[in-house]
Amino acid sequence: MNNYVFLTLGLALVSQAEQASPKSWTQWRGPHASGHAHEGQYPTKWSTRQNLLWKANLPGRGHSSAVHQKGKIWITSAIETPATEEEKQARLKTNEGLSTVTVLSEVSLRALQVDPDTGKVLKNIEVIRKKQPQWVHHLNSYASPTPVIKDDRLYLHFGAYGNACIDAGSGKIIWKNTQRELWVMHENGPGSSPIVWENLMIFHLDGSDKQSVVALHKDTGKIAWQTKRSGTLRENPQLKKSYSTPIVEIFNGQPVLISCGADWVYGYNPGNGEELWKIKYGILGFSNVARPVVGHGMFYISTCFSKGEIHAYRYVGLNKPKLAWKMIKGAPKMPSPVLVGQQLYVINDGGILSCIHAISGEVEWRERIGGEFSSSPIYANGLLYFSDRGGKTTVIKPDNQLNLVAVNELDGTAHMASITPYENTFLLRSEKGLYRIGKK
């Protein structure tokens, strides 16, 4: 029996274990990175007066989503010390990107444990403190990457500022890695979330200066491999950066790390970082945020900034993925797609929702639901939930036409983080705090 068979059997056992304990939400977009919640009776309507169980006033600011396992909820945040106007102007002399940025004198990057019953912050752990950190875009934060929780350990990635592992029971920091080899210029702040695969913690470091994919040994934090991006990029450094999160899937009997960078989508061997293939988008695509989704022997990506497109690649039975179809109108720059059966739902940043036949690429319908979107949708209770930057969550039922169920609002501040299901409730982060929403 070859190694791939052993690996496939091992992954199947992991999948069965996850299904036996379906209530965990261990990473951004859930255990299978699909945005699909476990079965439950989730709320469809809420407000500050309806179906609100609690609100947690989190210290600091962040756009990461909550994760949880065994009843322990974790989320990250950043305590910001603004720069003086004099310091800001001096430092921005080297800014060659966007002017709409936040400049700090110091940032304290935190891991917070929140009580699921009350919203009380049980642990507030400073993981990394950085003086004069890079600036971030006003639509980003210093705590945007969502952590991963696995086997009672919390794995944290703060972009170029460093990585850490925390014991989820005691809150003790097990290791930290802030070494210089993992430093890049993000320009707009960190955004890519980490994943944990077997004994590795894997993440992207796609800056305007350097671009690579990195794996750390999850038990020690030491570098296991670091693979530089090999695709030719534009000369302008601002067109080289990316903020996407990878996904590992089994294709043709082997695990493949599907990774979106500027102008190219790559396939890597997650065990050693070997590049297996790369495919050029054929158009300018950079500052990637959306995460790939997988189904029907295919994977689906957004090329993100500039004129974004949705690309679908067939992979099963092929040595290298082949473009099956693409959608050139209405693609998102930030929100990830969500696959429901044979329908791919895509909300773009301007509030246009497209329903696409996932196999043929035919647009079944397209409607404007309004709002501006950054967070990625989830599928729960047979419904789709889309949270926007105006503080609203639009709920629709998958159908052959737009089927609006509800429009909900809490405090009117932006929902930049994606919703996290927790038992039969939702954890929803706004700019004002973390809310638990459920039927009373």
C-alpha positions as CSV (number, residue, x, y, z in Angstrom):
1,M,0.0,0.0,0.0
2,N,1.6,3.3,-1.1
3,N,2.0,6.5,1.0
4,Y,-0.9,8.2,-0.8
5,V,-3.3,5.4,0.2
6,F,-2.2,5.7,3.8
7,L,-2.6,9.4,3.6
8,T,-6.0,9.2,2.1
9,L,-7.1,6.7,4.8
10,G,-5.7,9.0,7.5
11,L,-7.5,12.1,6.1
12,A,-10.8,10.0,5.9
13,L,-10.4,9.2,9.6
14,V,-9.8,12.9,10.4
15,S,-12.9,13.8,8.4
16,Q,-15.0,11.1,10.3
17,A,-13.7,12.5,13.6
18,E,-14.7,16.0,12.6
19,Q,-18.2,14.8,11.5
20,A,-18.5,13.0,14.9
21,S,-18.0,16.3,16.6
22,P,-19.7,18.7,14.2
23,K,-20.1,21.7,16.5
24,S,-16.5,22.9,16.3
25,W,-15.6,25.8,14.1
26,T,-11.9,25.5,14.0
27,Q,-10.8,27.9,11.2
28,W,-12.0,30.7,8.9
29,R,-15.0,29.4,7.0
30,G,-15.3,26.3,9.1
31,P,-13.6,22.9,9.5
32,H,-13.8,22.2,5.7
33,A,-13.3,25.8,4.6
34,S,-16.6,25.7,2.8
35,G,-18.6,28.3,4.8
36,H,-21.1,25.5,5.6
37,A,-22.3,25.4,9.2
38,H,-23.1,22.1,11.0
39,E,-26.8,21.2,11.2
40,G,-28.8,23.3,13.6
41,Q,-31.8,25.5,14.2
42,Y,-30.2,28.9,13.6
43,P,-32.0,32.3,13.9
44,T,-33.1,34.0,10.7
45,K,-34.2,37.3,12.3
46,W,-32.5,39.5,14.9
47,S,-31.8,43.0,16.2
48,T,-30.7,44.6,19.4
49,R,-34.2,43.8,20.8
50,Q,-34.7,40.3,19.2
51,N,-32.8,37.1,19.6
52,L,-29.7,38.8,21.1
53,L,-28.2,36.6,23.8
54,W,-25.3,38.9,24.7
55,K,-22.8,41.4,23.5
56,A,-19.1,41.4,24.4
57,N,-17.3,44.7,24.4
58,L,-13.9,43.4,23.2
59,P,-10.8,45.3,24.0
60,G,-9.0,46.7,21.0
61,R,-10.0,46.3,17.3
62,G,-9.9,43.5,14.8
63,H,-11.6,41.8,11.8
64,S,-10.8,38.2,12.5
65,S,-13.7,35.7,13.0
66,A,-14.2,33.7,16.2
67,V,-13.2,30.0,16.3
68,H,-14.2,27.5,18.9
69,Q,-13.6,23.9,20.1
70,K,-14.9,22.1,23.1
71,G,-16.9,25.2,24.3
72,K,-13.8,27.5,24.2
73,I,-14.3,30.6,22.0
74,W,-11.2,32.5,20.8
75,I,-10.8,35.6,18.8
76,T,-7.9,38.0,18.2
77,S,-7.7,41.8,18.7
78,A,-5.3,44.6,18.5
79,I,-4.8,47.4,21.1
80,E,-3.8,50.4,19.0
81,T,-1.7,53.4,20.1
82,P,-2.2,56.1,17.3
83,A,0.9,57.8,16.0
84,T,1.2,61.6,16.4
85,E,0.4,63.7,13.4
86,E,4.1,64.5,13.1
87,E,5.2,60.8,13.3
88,K,2.4,59.9,10.8
89,Q,3.5,62.4,8.2
90,A,7.2,61.4,8.5
91,R,6.5,57.7,8.1
92,L,4.1,58.1,5.2
93,K,6.8,59.7,3.1
94,T,7.8,56.1,2.2
95,N,4.2,55.1,1.4
96,E,3.9,54.3,-2.3
97,G,0.4,52.7,-2.0
98,L,-3.0,54.0,-0.9
99,S,-3.3,57.1,1.3
100,T,-6.3,55.7,3.2
101,V,-4.3,54.0,5.9
102,T,-4.1,53.9,9.7
103,V,-0.7,54.7,11.2
104,L,0.2,53.6,14.8
105,S,3.0,54.4,17.2
106,E,2.5,50.9,18.8
107,V,0.3,47.9,18.6
108,S,-0.4,45.1,21.1
109,L,-1.7,41.9,19.4
110,R,-4.0,39.9,21.6
111,A,-5.7,36.5,21.9
112,L,-9.0,36.7,23.7
113,Q,-11.0,33.8,25.2
114,V,-14.7,34.6,25.5
115,D,-17.3,32.9,27.8
116,P,-20.0,31.4,25.5
117,D,-22.7,31.9,28.1
118,T,-22.1,35.5,29.0
119,G,-19.7,37.1,26.6
120,K,-17.3,37.9,29.4
121,V,-13.6,38.0,28.3
122,L,-12.0,35.2,30.3
123,K,-8.5,35.5,29.0
124,N,-6.7,38.5,27.4
125,I,-3.3,37.4,26.3
126,E,-0.7,39.7,24.8
127,V,1.0,37.7,22.1
128,I,3.2,40.2,20.3
129,R,3.9,43.9,20.9
130,K,5.3,46.0,18.0
131,K,6.5,49.6,18.0
132,Q,5.9,51.6,14.8
133,P,4.2,48.8,12.9
134,Q,3.4,48.9,9.2
135,W,0.3,51.0,8.4
136,V,-2.9,49.2,7.4
137,H,-5.7,50.2,5.1
138,H,-8.8,51.7,6.7
139,L,-10.8,48.6,5.6
140,N,-8.3,46.3,7.3
141,S,-7.1,45.8,10.9
142,Y,-4.0,44.6,12.7
143,A,-5.9,41.5,13.8
144,S,-7.6,40.4,10.6
145,P,-6.2,36.8,10.1
146,T,-8.5,34.3,11.8
147,P,-6.7,31.8,14.1
148,V,-6.9,28.0,14.0
149,I,-7.8,25.9,17.0
150,K,-6.8,22.2,16.9
151,D,-6.2,19.6,19.6
152,D,-6.6,22.2,22.4
153,R,-4.1,24.5,20.9
154,L,-4.7,27.9,19.3
155,Y,-2.5,28.8,16.3
156,L,-2.1,32.5,15.6
157,H,-0.8,34.4,12.6
158,F,-0.4,38.2,12.6
159,G,1.3,38.5,9.1
160,A,4.8,39.9,9.2
161,Y,4.5,40.6,12.9
162,G,4.8,37.0,13.8
163,N,3.2,33.7,14.7
164,A,2.4,31.9,18.0
165,C,0.8,28.9,19.6
166,I,-1.2,29.0,22.8
167,D,-2.5,26.3,25.1
168,A,-6.3,26.7,24.8
169,G,-6.8,25.5,28.3
170,S,-4.3,27.4,30.3
171,G,-3.6,30.3,28.0
172,K,0.1,29.7,28.2
173,I,2.1,30.7,25.1
174,I,3.8,27.5,23.9
175,W,5.9,29.2,21.2
176,K,6.4,32.3,19.2
177,N,8.1,33.0,15.9
178,T,9.0,36.5,14.9
179,Q,12.1,35.8,12.9
180,R,13.2,38.1,10.1
181,E,12.9,35.5,7.4
182,L,9.1,35.9,7.8
183,W,9.0,39.6,7.3
184,V,7.3,41.2,4.3
185,M,5.8,44.6,3.5
186,H,2.0,44.1,3.5
187,E,1.3,47.7,2.4
188,N,-2.3,47.4,3.6
189,G,-1.8,45.2,6.7
190,P,-2.0,41.5,7.3
191,G,-5.0,39.5,5.9
192,S,-4.2,35.9,5.1
193,S,-5.4,33.4,7.7
194,P,-3.3,30.3,8.5
195,I,-4.3,26.7,8.2
196,V,-3.1,23.6,10.1
197,W,-2.5,20.5,8.1
198,E,-1.1,17.4,9.7
199,N,2.0,18.6,11.7
200,L,2.3,22.0,9.9
201,M,0.9,25.5,10.2
202,I,0.8,27.0,6.7
203,F,0.3,30.6,5.6
204,H,0.9,33.1,2.8
205,L,3.4,35.9,3.0
206,D,2.7,37.9,-0.2
207,G,4.1,41.4,0.2
208,S,5.0,44.1,-2.2
209,D,8.6,43.2,-1.7
210,K,8.7,39.4,-1.3
211,Q,6.2,36.6,-1.9
212,S,6.2,33.1,-0.5
213,V,4.2,30.3,1.1
214,V,5.5,29.1,4.5
215,A,5.0,26.1,6.8
216,L,6.0,26.0,10.4
217,H,6.2,22.9,12.6
218,K,3.1,23.3,14.6
219,D,4.7,21.9,17.8
220,T,7.8,24.1,17.8
221,G,7.1,27.1,15.5
222,K,10.3,26.5,13.5
223,I,10.3,26.8,9.7
224,A,9.6,23.5,8.0
225,W,9.6,24.9,4.5
226,Q,9.3,28.2,2.7
227,T,8.7,28.3,-1.0
228,K,9.1,31.5,-3.1
229,R,6.4,32.3,-5.6
230,S,7.8,31.4,-9.1
231,G,5.3,33.2,-11.3
232,T,6.4,36.4,-13.1
233,L,4.7,39.5,-11.7
234,R,4.2,43.1,-12.8
235,E,7.0,45.6,-12.1
236,N,4.8,47.8,-9.9
237,P,5.3,46.5,-6.3
238,Q,1.7,47.4,-5.4
239,L,0.5,44.7,-7.9
240,K,2.6,41.9,-6.3
241,K,0.8,41.6,-2.9
242,S,-1.9,39.2,-1.9
243,Y,-4.0,38.4,1.2
244,S,-5.7,35.1,0.3
245,T,-6.0,32.0,2.5
246,P,-5.0,28.6,1.0
247,I,-6.9,25.3,1.2
248,V,-5.7,21.7,1.2
249,E,-7.8,19.1,-0.8
250,I,-7.3,15.6,-2.1
251,F,-7.1,15.6,-5.9
252,N,-6.2,12.5,-7.9
253,G,-5.1,10.7,-4.8
254,Q,-2.8,13.3,-3.4
255,P,-3.1,16.3,-1.1
256,V,-2.7,19.6,-2.9
257,L,-2.4,23.1,-1.3
258,I,-4.4,25.4,-3.6
259,S,-3.0,28.9,-3.2
260,C,-4.0,32.2,-4.8
261,G,-1.2,34.7,-5.3
262,A,-1.0,37.8,-7.4
263,D,-1.6,36.9,-11.1
264,W,-1.3,33.2,-10.5
265,V,-3.0,30.3,-8.7
266,Y,-0.5,27.6,-7.5
267,G,-0.7,24.0,-6.4
268,Y,1.9,22.8,-3.8
269,N,2.7,19.6,-2.0
270,P,1.7,20.7,1.5
271,G,4.2,18.2,3.0
272,N,7.3,19.8,1.6
273,G,6.3,23.0,-0.3
274,E,7.1,21.6,-3.7
275,E,5.4,23.5,-6.5
276,L,3.3,21.0,-8.5
277,W,1.8,23.5,-11.0
278,K,0.9,27.1,-11.5
279,I,-1.7,28.8,-13.8
280,K,-1.8,32.4,-14.9
281,Y,-5.1,34.2,-14.5
282,G,-4.7,35.8,-17.9
283,I,-5.6,39.2,-16.5
284,L,-4.2,41.4,-13.8
285,G,-5.2,39.9,-10.4
286,F,-3.7,41.1,-7.1
287,S,-4.5,41.9,-3.5
288,N,-6.3,38.6,-3.4
289,V,-8.6,38.1,-0.5
290,A,-11.3,35.5,-1.4
291,R,-10.6,31.9,-0.4
292,P,-10.9,29.0,-2.9
293,V,-13.8,26.6,-2.6
294,V,-13.9,23.0,-3.9
295,G,-16.6,20.7,-5.3
296,H,-17.7,18.6,-8.2
297,G,-14.0,17.7,-9.0
298,M,-13.3,21.3,-9.4
299,F,-12.1,24.4,-7.5
300,Y,-13.3,27.9,-7.8
301,I,-11.4,31.1,-7.2
302,S,-11.7,34.9,-7.6
303,T,-8.8,36.8,-9.2
304,C,-9.8,39.7,-6.9
305,F,-8.5,43.2,-7.5
306,S,-8.4,45.1,-10.8
307,K,-11.3,43.7,-12.9
308,G,-12.0,40.5,-10.9
309,E,-13.2,37.3,-12.5
310,I,-14.5,34.0,-11.1
311,H,-12.5,31.0,-12.5
312,A,-13.5,27.4,-12.3
313,Y,-10.8,24.7,-12.8
314,R,-11.5,21.1,-13.4
315,Y,-8.9,18.9,-11.7
316,V,-10.1,15.3,-11.2
317,G,-8.4,13.0,-13.6
318,L,-5.9,15.7,-14.8
319,N,-2.2,16.2,-14.0
320,K,-2.7,19.9,-14.1
321,P,-6.0,21.8,-13.6
322,K,-7.8,23.0,-16.7
323,L,-10.0,26.1,-16.9
324,A,-13.6,24.9,-17.2
325,W,-15.3,28.3,-17.3
326,K,-15.0,31.9,-16.0
327,M,-17.4,34.6,-15.0
328,I,-16.2,38.1,-16.0
329,K,-19.0,40.2,-14.6
330,G,-20.0,40.7,-11.0
331,A,-16.9,38.9,-9.4
332,P,-15.9,39.9,-5.9
333,K,-12.7,41.4,-4.8
334,M,-13.0,40.4,-1.1
335,P,-15.9,38.1,-0.3
336,S,-15.4,34.4,-0.9
337,P,-17.9,32.3,-3.0
338,V,-20.1,29.7,-1.3
339,L,-21.1,26.4,-3.0
340,V,-24.6,25.0,-2.4
341,G,-25.3,21.8,-4.4
342,Q,-24.7,22.7,-8.0
343,Q,-25.1,26.4,-7.4
344,L,-22.2,28.8,-6.7
345,Y,-23.3,32.0,-5.0
346,V,-21.0,35.0,-5.4
347,I,-21.6,38.4,-3.7
348,N,-19.4,41.1,-5.0
349,D,-18.2,44.1,-3.0
350,G,-20.9,46.3,-4.4
351,G,-23.8,44.1,-3.3
352,I,-24.5,42.3,-6.6
353,L,-25.4,38.6,-5.9
354,S,-24.9,36.1,-8.7
355,C,-26.1,32.5,-8.8
356,I,-24.0,30.4,-11.1
357,H,-24.4,26.8,-12.2
358,A,-21.2,25.4,-10.7
359,I,-20.5,22.8,-13.4
360,S,-21.4,24.7,-16.6
361,G,-20.7,28.3,-15.5
362,E,-24.1,29.5,-16.7
363,V,-25.4,32.5,-14.7
364,E,-28.8,31.4,-13.5
365,W,-29.7,34.8,-12.0
366,R,-28.1,38.0,-10.9
367,E,-29.7,40.6,-8.5
368,R,-28.6,43.6,-6.5
369,I,-29.2,43.1,-2.8
370,G,-27.6,46.4,-1.8
371,G,-24.8,47.3,0.5
372,E,-21.0,47.0,0.4
373,F,-19.4,43.7,1.3
374,S,-16.0,42.5,2.7
375,S,-16.9,39.5,4.8
376,S,-17.6,36.0,3.4
377,P,-21.0,34.5,3.5
378,I,-22.0,31.3,5.3
379,Y,-24.6,28.6,4.6
380,A,-26.6,27.5,7.6
381,N,-30.1,26.1,8.3
382,G,-30.7,25.8,4.5
383,L,-30.1,29.5,4.2
384,L,-27.4,31.9,3.0
385,Y,-26.2,34.8,5.2
386,F,-24.5,37.9,3.8
387,S,-23.1,40.5,6.2
388,D,-22.1,43.9,4.9
389,R,-20.1,47.0,5.8
390,G,-23.3,48.9,6.8
391,G,-24.0,46.5,9.6
392,K,-26.7,44.5,7.9
393,T,-27.1,40.8,7.4
394,T,-29.2,39.7,4.4
395,V,-30.7,36.2,4.5
396,I,-31.8,34.4,1.4
397,K,-33.0,30.9,0.5
398,P,-31.1,29.2,-2.3
399,D,-33.5,29.1,-5.2
400,N,-33.8,29.6,-9.0
401,Q,-34.4,33.3,-8.3
402,L,-33.7,35.7,-5.5
403,N,-35.7,34.5,-2.5
404,L,-35.3,37.1,0.3
405,V,-35.9,35.8,3.8
406,A,-34.8,38.7,6.1
407,V,-32.6,41.7,6.5
408,N,-31.2,42.1,10.0
409,E,-29.3,44.9,11.7
410,L,-27.5,45.2,15.1
411,D,-25.6,48.4,15.9
412,G,-25.1,49.8,12.4
413,T,-21.4,49.4,12.3
414,A,-19.5,47.3,9.8
415,H,-19.4,43.6,9.7
416,M,-15.9,42.9,8.4
417,A,-15.6,39.4,10.0
418,S,-17.4,36.4,8.8
419,I,-20.2,34.9,10.9
420,T,-19.2,31.9,13.2
421,P,-21.9,29.3,14.0
422,Y,-21.9,28.2,17.6
423,E,-24.3,25.4,18.4
424,N,-27.7,26.8,17.3
425,T,-26.5,30.4,17.5
426,F,-24.2,32.8,15.6
427,L,-21.2,34.7,16.8
428,L,-21.1,38.0,14.8
429,R,-18.4,40.5,15.1
430,S,-19.0,44.2,14.4
431,E,-16.8,47.2,14.9
432,K,-18.4,47.6,18.3
433,G,-17.9,44.1,19.7
434,L,-18.9,40.4,19.5
435,Y,-22.5,39.4,19.6
436,R,-24.1,36.0,20.2
437,I,-27.4,35.7,18.3
438,G,-29.9,32.9,19.0
439,K,-33.5,32.0,19.5
440,K,-34.6,32.9,23.0
